[in-house]
Amino acid sequence: MQYLPVNVLKHGDYDCTNNGVTVTHAKKLVVPCEGGHITEEDIEKRGYVVLELGVIRDSIHFKLPGQRGMFGGNFVHSGDSRFGKAYGRQPIHVHDRVER
């Protein structure tokens, strides 16, 4: 599996994620993407956090593997054309708010 790094898009200084992964690991998020330049080995060595694709009805979102979160207000996107081919050109919701 190959991955691409993504940028977190958020609204100002507000954090509605309850310290979700888009806040705590914003610079280390990657998504699965064919042709991506980050490998499984890179993930282990450099501590990347992998987001997986989720689907609710016809709407896609990203989430942490094995977690059921809710939308905390942040999105991910990449200017890399491979991201656009895989997921479309719009930023994607991240369901990283988990109530404890």
Phi and psi in degrees as a GROMACS rama.xvg file:
@    title "Ramachandran Plot"
@    xaxis  label "Phi"
@    yaxis  label "Psi"
@TYPE xy
-120.574  156.343  GLN-2
-136.885  159.204  TYR-3
-123.292  142.487  LEU-4
-74.2066  150.592  PRO-5
-127.219  157.178  VAL-6
-100.431  143.371  ASN-7
-91.3837  131.124  VAL-8
-110.894  125.366  LEU-9
-140.751  165.914  LYS-10
-93.4833  103.735  HIS-11
54.9124  -139.603  GLY-12
-96.6566  4.50911  ASP-13
-74.8393  139.666  TYR-14
-127.152  103.613  ASP-15
-101.986  12.6874  CYS-16
-89.6589  -6.80808  THR-17
62.4892  45.4895  ASN-18
61.5767  45.2332  ASN-19
-70.7852  174.507  GLY-20
-63.2582  -25.732  VAL-21
-71.1447  -14.4558  THR-22
-99.3844  -45.4229  VAL-23
-79.5962  -26.646  THR-24
-132.434  35.4065  HIS-25
-54.9155  -33.3667  ALA-26
-91.2662  1.2686  LYS-27
-124.226  20.3284  LYS-28
-88.2731  136.262  LEU-29
-134.171  155.527  VAL-30
-127.074  150.522  VAL-31
-62.9055  135.565  PRO-32
-161.034  120.958  CYS-33
-59.6259  131.438  GLU-34
86.646  1.38302  GLY-35
-65.0875  159.217  GLY-36
-98.0562  2.51386  HIS-37
-105.621  130.499  ILE-38
-105.177  171.932  THR-39
-58.0808  -38.4346  GLU-40
-63.2832  -41.5552  GLU-41
-61.7052  -38.9362  ASP-42
-61.1082  -45.422  ILE-43
-67.2894  -44.1928  GLU-44
-67.0281  -43.9937  LYS-45
-101.472  -2.92484  ARG-46
74.0936  32.5442  GLY-47
-66.7355  153.575  TYR-48
-110.292  122.607  VAL-49
-90.7079  129.148  VAL-50
-99.416  140.669  LEU-51
-109.896  157.49  GLU-52
-79.6435  134.591  LEU-53
-123.987  157.145  GLY-54
-134.661  129.397  VAL-55
-123.393  116.159  ILE-56
55.3292  -119.156  ARG-57
-104.656  10.5585  ASP-58
-105.446  130.079  SER-59
-94.0533  155.599  ILE-60
-154.22  168.973  HIS-61
-109.621  152.284  PHE-62
-153.045  168.929  LYS-63
-77.3951  141.129  LEU-64
-57.1473  134.024  PRO-65
77.9144  1.52161  GLY-66
-112.792  148.002  GLN-67
-110.498  98.885  ARG-68
-107.899  -176.811  GLY-69
-129.78  164.663  MET-70
-66.339  123.288  PHE-71
-102.968  5.94673  GLY-72
104.547  -8.75357  GLY-73
-103.744  155.112  ASN-74
-126.849  162.607  PHE-75
-124.2  153.158  VAL-76
-160.516  161.196  HIS-77
-142.085  142.701  SER-78
-78.4818  -6.85727  GLY-79
-67.637  131.245  ASP-80
-62.8964  -24.8004  SER-81
-66.0909  -34.8086  ARG-82
-63.7393  -46.3034  PHE-83
-60.2075  -39.6434  GLY-84
-67.5369  -37.1073  LYS-85
-80.2522  -38.3742  ALA-86
-125.662  -2.21033  TYR-87
95.4694  174.408  GLY-88
-90.3891  -9.30407  ARG-89
-89.0239  151.102  GLN-90
-59.9294  149.676  PRO-91
-110.291  135.083  ILE-92
-58.3581  146.914  HIS-93
-118.188  123.166  VAL-94
-92.8174  81.4979  HIS-95
-119.546  8.92826  ASP-96
-89.2522  118.357  ARG-97
-121.089  125.301  VAL-98
-81.2839  134.319  GLU-99
